[in-house]
Amino acid sequence: MSRFTQVRQLLAMTRVPIWVLVSMFVAAAFVEGTALLLLVPLLGAAGLDVQEGAVGRLSRLVTSAFALVQVTPTLTLVLVIFVGVTALQAWLRRTQLVLGTTMEREVVHAVRTSLYDAICRMQWLAFSRLRGSDLNVALTSEADRVGMVAAQGVSIAGSIVVTAVYVVLAFRISPGMTATVVVCGGLLALLARRRGRQSKQLGSHLSDAVRSYQGIVMDDLAGMKAIRSFAGTARSYARFTEASERIGRIQSQSTINYANGNLGLEIGSAAMLSGLVAFSLGWLGLNASALFLLLFLFARVVPRLSVLQQNIQFFNHVLPSFERSQTLLAQCLAAATPDTATPRPLPPAQNIGLERVSFRYAHDRPPALDTVTLAVKAGTMVGVVGSSGAGKTTLVDVLLGLLTPDAGTVTYGGAPLTESQSDAWRSLLAYVPQDTFLFHDTIRANLTWAAPAATEDDVWRALEEAAATFVRALPEGLDTVVGDRGMRLSGGERQRLALARALLRRPSLLILDEATSALDLETESLIVDTIRRLRGHLTIVVVTHRLSSVMSADEIHVLERGAVVESGSWDDLMRRADGRLRSLVFTRGLELSAPA
């Protein structure tokens, strides 16, 4: 993809028309050129000869313009017009800045929102394979750098337009000299191409370094408890320091490359201008006024060339961020779930079934689920137990519609559920995971996030049902801030709030995935009693290794290596002398009378 195409794609993300920005640059260049033309009568007023050569032609052009409007070009009038034109030029530059900043922010917003939307619509398996820190970088610092790509692309176009205006004016004074300067400037630009390639390479290295740094930061902050418990703070600090220093080294290299490019351009330009002045005086014989105006023009042109070179280098430096952003966006879109445009709602309280469902995470791995068939009658409580790695979590993800079976179907009310019904299906669900997540917000906000229309009475009722009455004893009650991921609360308190949040939705199906694993025996008993009372009002699936939680289930399914090895009530399964549940009970016998 060419750079022109890349910039065009970026500019399509903003409401600021590109032709408006280009017109502003052209207008600014025209006004600046007009201001320069006004220097001709000022030179004449200063006593310099402005009637000969190219300057004389410019002088006559200015005089004709004043005559056209029947105005005598006095010194005072020329100065007033010069100030007015300069003010207009300043206003145009101010407008350029405002429009340019607006365009850059809109591009950043468009990149972030399109990428976030694509991430949210990814298939769960594809999403789970991405690193969270990479997504965080793409949505923050990389998106900001993409906005810089668009801004620099417009700045380059503007610099080219303004430089072209100055070159045209210079041609009016001395075509030969200007042609020589253009050739020399082209040679300097060719020499600077290597700097541009280095800038792009360093920009790519910087993106890699930032992603690595963010990954370390997120991992270490999330795992600080484990790091400290293993006395690993020194090792973590060393790894963090190296990642930070790597970013600094790359940024220093980028600055040096940037500065070297400017150094070469300025020295080359100075040497070129000095040679041309000597050539003009010795061979072309320009008079004083022509030479003065020529030097003034090139004093404006050289900085423009320098700015253009800086813009090109910076453009190359931030361009990898756009390329990586587009690659990630394409990856997310390729794994998108089908659109579910306003699906019809599903009726509540229907039977749920899995019919010969199989799933594996990769072709070279054994199946996580192997032709699983089970039925969950509406209003009943079903338990799913098994050893670690038996496939319980995969079964939950299939029930949630996060994973699509490789074979078999999930049915609701006897009809297969399709991907297009995933949103309607999830609107009937409430899910309580083992790893409880709470926002860094109040208890009220965390609960009503799942049910925005819930009243305060609804919130307290859900808290009572989830045995989370500890909230009443908190000084700020529902307005207590729980901290990052709920770290200001105990594990049991977090799980009870998560259960209350699920119950607040008043779902048709409640899925509890190890939801009592962090609770003491007394609190677990309270929640089990709540679940028993809810039976008949909603369907409940309890996935657990705490066998005491499923003793009262209507039916228990035992998973082993991704397959259902036995099903039945607690009493039926316990009467089987060689049954798998009976074996688990004897293996974990203490679990029935004490917390795990």
N, C-alpha and C positions, 0 to 999 in steps of 0.2 A: 504494500500500500504506500503510495507516494505521500510526501509531507503535505502537499496541497490538499489531497483527499482527506488526510487526517484532520487538518485545520478546518476544512469544510464540514466534516462530521461534527466537530466541536461547536462550530458557530451555528449549526442547525439546532442546538440545544437552548439557544437564547432567544428572547423576544426582541432583542436589539438588532435591527437589520444591519447587515454588514455594509450595505451601501451607504447607510447614514454615517457610520464611523469613517469609511473611506472618504465620503464627501467632506467630513469635518477636517480630515487631514489635507485634502486638496484645497479647501477654503483657507485653512491656516497657512498653507504654503503660498497661496496666491496673495493673501494679505501681507505675509512677510516679504514677498517679492515686491509688492507695491511700496512697502516701507523702504525697501532698498532703492527703488527708483526715485523716491523723494530725496535721497542723498545727493542726487545730481545737482538740483538747483541749490542745495545747501553748500556743495563744493564751490559752485560758482559764486555764491555770496561770500564765501571765505577767501575769494581772490584767486582760485585756481582756474586754469583754462579748461573749460568743459565744452569747447566748440569744435574740437578736432577729433578725428578717429571715431572709434566705436562709442566712446563716451559722448562725443558730439551727436551721434545718432540717437542715443538714449536721451540726451538733453532736448533735442528737437521733438522727440516723442512725448516727453513730459510737457513741454511747452504747448504742443498741439492739444494735449488733453485739457490743459487749463483754458486754452482758447476756445475749445469746444463748449465749455460751460460759461464762457465769457467772464473769466476771473483772472486778475493779474497775480502772478505767483510772487507775492512779497515774502520776505523772510519770516515775518510773524505768522502769516497764513500757512506757509509751508510747515512751520514748527507745530502749529495747532493741528493741522491735518496729520502730521507725523505722530503726535501724541494720540489722536483719535484712532488712527490705524493700529497703533501699538496696543491701545486698550481693546480694540476689537479682536486683535490677535490673542491677547491674554484671555478674553472671554471664550474664544474658540478652544483654547487649550484647556481651560477649566471644564468646558462641556465635554471635551474628549476624555478627560480624567473621570468625570462622573459616569458617562456612558460606558467607558472601558471597565470601570469597577463594577457597574451593574451587570455588564455582560459576563465578567469573570465569575461573579457570585452566582449568576443564573446557571452557568455551565457547571460549577461545582455542585449546586443543588440538583441539577438534572442528573449528573453522574452518580451522586449519592443515592438519590431516590430510585433511579432505574436499577442500580446494583442491589439496593436493599430489597426492592420488590422482587427481583430475580432470586435473591437468596431465600426470601420467605416462601417462594413458590417452588423451590427445589424439592425433588424427591428426597425423602428422609435419609435413605442410605447414602446418596451422593453428598448430602449436606454433612452427614456424620463423618465423612472422610476428609473434610476440609479442616484446616487448623483455625481455631477461633481467632488467634492473634493476627493471622494473615487477613482475615475478613475485617478485623478492626483497623488495621493499617490501610486497607483499600478504601474503607469508608471515611477515613479521617485524613491523615497526612497525604496519602496518594491522591485522593480526590482534590485536595487543595492544590497540589502540583499540576493536576490536569487543568485546573482553571488557569494556572500560569501559562500552560501551553497555548491556550486560546488567546490570552492577553498578549503573549509574545508574538504570536502569529500576526495579530493585527498591528502591533507596534512595528514589526518588520515591514509590513506593507506600507504603513505610514511613513517610516523612515525612507523607504525607496521613493515614495511620491515626493516628499520634501526635498530629498537630495536631487531628484530629477529636475525640480524647479530651479534649484541653484545652478545645476549644470547648464540648463538652457540659458539662464542669464549670463553665465560665464561664456558661453558660445557667442553671445551677442557682442561681447567685448573682444575676445580673441579665439576664433575657432581652432587655430593651430595649437595654441597653448592648452586650451581646454581638452582637445583630443588627446594631447600628450598626457595630461593629468588623468583622464579617464583610463587610458591604457595602464598607467602606473598604478592607479587605484585597483584595476582589475588584477594586476599582478600581486598586489598586496592581499587581495581577497583570496586568490588561489593559494598563496602561502598560508593563509589562516584556516584553510579547510582542514588541515591536520588537527588544529585546535578544536574544531567542531566535532570531529570524530572522537577525540579524547574526551570532550565534554559529555557526549552521549554515553560513552563507555563508563565514565565515572558516575553519571546519573543512574545507570543500571546497577552499578556496584552499591550506590547509596541506597537504592530501593531494597536490595538484598539485605544490606546491613540493618536498615530500619526494621524490616520484617523480623530478622533474627533477634534484634534487641527487644522488640515488642513481645515476641514469643517468650523470651527469658523473663521479662517483667511479669507477664500474666501468669506464667507457670509458677514463678517463685512466690508471688503474692498469694496465689491460691493455695500453694503448698507450704506456706511459712511454718505451719505447725509441725509438719513432718520434717522440714529442714532443721528446725531447732531441736526436735527430739532426737535426730541423728547427729547432732553437733556439726551440722553442715553449713553453718552461716559463712565460714571463711571461704569454703569452696564456691558457694553461691555468689559471694561478694566478688571473688576473683573472676568468675564467669561473667557477671554483670559488668565489671570494670572493663574487661576485654571487649565486650560488645559495645560499650559506650565509647571506648577509645577508638574502635574501628570506625565508627561513624565520624568521629573527630578527624581521623586521618584522611578519610575520603573527602570530607568537606575542605580540609586544608589543601589537599591535592587539587580539588576543583577550583579553589580560590587562586592557587598558584598558576594553574593553567589559564584561568580567566585573566589574571594580572599580566602574565607573559604575553598573551594575545594583545592586550591593550598596549603593553610596552613596545612590542614590535611594530604595531600600527602607528603609534605616536612618533617613534624614532624614524620609521620609514617615511611617514608623511612630512616630518620636519625636513628630512634630507631632500625629499622630492621637491618641496616648496622652495627651499634654498637654492637648489639647482635651477629651478624654473625662473626665479627672480633674476639670478645672474644671467641666464640665457635671454630673458626678456630685455634687460637693460643693455646687454652687450650686443645682441644680434637683432632683436625685433625693434629696439628703439622706442618702446612705449613712453609716452609722456607721463608727467608726475600724476595727473588726475586719473589716467587710465590705470596706472600701476597701483595707485592707492585703492581704487575701487576693486581692482582684481584681487589685491591682498585681502580686502575686507570680505569679498565673496568667498575666497578659499578659507578664510578664518572661520566662516560659517560652515563650509562644506566639510572640512576635516573633522570637526566634532560630530557632524552628522554621520560620517563614515565610521567614526569610533563608536557612536551609539548603535549603529546598524550592526557592527561586528559584535558588540556586547549582547544585543538582542538575539543574534543568531546563535552565539555560544550558549546563552541561557536557555534558548529554545531547545537546543540539542540536549542540554543537561536535564530538562524536565520531561522531554518527550518519552523516555522509557516508562514513566508513570502512566501515561495515556495508553501506551501499547499493552502494558500489563493489566490495566483496568479493563480494556476491551477484551483481552484474553479471558480474564476471570468472568466477565459478564457473559461472554459466549459459552463458557463452561457451565455457568449457572442456568442459562436459557436452554442449553442442550439437555439438562436434567430436570426441566420444569415439569410439574404435574399438569395434567389437562385442565383447561379452563372450566370452572364450574359456575357459569353465568346463571345467577338467580335460580338455583335448583329448587324443585318443589320440596317442601318440608316432609320429613318422614313421620309416620304415626308413632306415638310413644307406646311403650309396653308391648313389645313384640318378641317372639322367640328369636334367639340368636344361635347360629350354627356355624361350625367349621367342617367342611366336607373335603376330606383327603387333601388337606393343605400341606404343601411342601415349600420350603424356602432354604436357600443357602446364600451366604454372604459373598462367596467367590466360587468359581468353577472348580478350583483345586482344593476346596475345603469341604469337609463332610457336611451333610445337611443339618441346619439348626432346627428345622422342623421336618419331620418325615411322615408324610401321609397322615396327618393328624385329623381325626374326626371326633367331634364332641358337640353336645347340644346344651344350651343354656336356656331353660324355660323362663319366660317373663315372670318377674316377681320373686324369683328364687335366689338363693345364695349358693354360689359355686366356688369351691376351693381348687386351687392349682398348686401342687407341691412337687418337689423333686430336688435332687442334689444340685450343687452349683454346676452350671454348664449344661443343664438338662434341656434348656430351651424356653424357660419361663419368660424371660425378658423379651425374646423374639415373639413369643405368643402374644404378649401384651401389645407389642408394637403392631402386630398384624390386626389385633382387635381394634386398636386406635386408628387404623387406616394409615399408619405411617409407612408400613412396609407392604408392598404388593406381593402376594404369593407367586412363586414360580409356577405352581400348579395348584389346582383345587380352588374353591371359592369360599367366601364368607357370606353367609346369608342372614337376612333380617326379615322376619315375617314370612319366611319361606322363599323369598326372592333374593337373588345374588346382589350384593352391593358392588357398585361400579365406582371407578375413580371419580367420575363426575358427581357422585353423591357424597364425596368425602366431607365437604363442609356441612351438609345437612346431617350427616351421620354424627360428626363431632359435636354438633349443637345439642345432641341428646346425651352426651357423655360428660362424666367428671372423672378426673384421673388424679390419684395421689401417689407420687413416686417415692422411692426410698430416699433418694437424694433430694431433699426438699429445697426448693428455690423460693426465696422471698426477695422482693425489691427493697432497695434502701429507701424505705418510705414508712408511713405509719401503718399500724395494724389495720385501720379502717381502709386505707387505700389498697393494701395488699388483698384484703378480702373482697372488696367491691370491684376490684379489677376483673374478677371472674363473673360478676353479676352487677353491672353498673346501675341497674334500676332498683337494686335491693335497698330496703329501708333500714333504719337503725334497729328496729325490732327484729327484722329478718336476720341481721348480723348477729345480734345477741342470741337468737334462737339457734343459729348454726353453731355458735361458740359453745352453747350448752350441750348440744348434741355431740359435739366433738370433745367433750370433757376439757374444754379450754377456758374454764372459769377463772383461771389465774389472771386473765386480762382485767378482771374487776379490781384486783388488788394492786395493779400497777398505778403509780401516781397520776399518769396521764391517760390511763385507760386506752380507749381505741385510738387515741392520738399519739400513742407511744411509737417512736421511731425504732425500728427493729435492727438497724445497722446494715452494713454491706452483707448481702446474702443472709440476713437474719442473724448475724453473729452475736448480737447482744442477747440472744435467747439461747436456752439450752436446746439440745437436739430433740428432746421430747416435746418441748414447747413449740418448736418449729413444725414438727410433724402434726401436732394437734391443730395448729393454725392452718396447715395445708389441708387437713381433713375438713375443717370448718369452711374453708374457701370452696372446696368441692361440693359440700352439702348445700352451700348457699345458692348454687346453680339449680337446685331441685332437678337433678338429672333423671333420665330413665334408666341409665346404666352407670353404676359406680364401679370403677376399677381401682383396687387397692394393691399396689405393687410394693410389698414389704413395708406397708404403711405403719406397722406397729413395732418395727425392729428396734427403734430407739426408745421405746416406752418401758417403764417399770411395770411389774406384774399387775399392780392395782389399777394403774391408768389403762393398761391394755384391757383389763376386765371391763372397765367402764365403756371403752370404745366398742368392744365386742358386744356388750349389751345394747349399745346404740345401733350397731349393725343388725342385731337380731330384731330390734323394734322396727327397723326400716324394711326388713324383709316383707314382701307382700306389697309394699308401696313402690319399690323400684327393684331393678335387677342388680345383683351384687356379684362381682368376681373378685375373689381374694387370692392373690399370688403371694406366697409366703414360705419361709422356712420355719416359722414359729407354728408348729403343728397345733398348738392349743387354740390358735385363731380360727381354725377351720373345723373344730370338733363338731360344731352345730350346723355345718353346711349341709344343704340338701343333697349335694353330690360333690365328690372329690375326685379330681383327675390327677393321677400320678404320672409325671413325665420322666423319661429316661432316654438320654441321647436323642432328644428331639421327637420321640414317639410317646404316645399314651400307652402305658403298659398295664394300667388297671383303672377302673372307674367304679364308683359306688358310694354309698353312705359310709360314715365313719364306722358304724357297727359292722356293716357288711364286710368292709375291707379288713377290719381288725380280726374277723373270724377266720380269715384265710391264713392258714398256718405258714405258707411260704409267700405271703403277699409282700409287695414292695413297701406299702405304707406301714405294715407291721414291723418290717425291718428298720424303717426310718425311725419309728417310735422307740424301738429298743436301742437304736444307735444314739438317739438324742433323748433318751428317757427323761433326763433332768429338765428338759425344756417344758414338759407338761406341768411342772410344779414350781419352776423358777425361771426368771428372765434369762435370755440367752446372753 
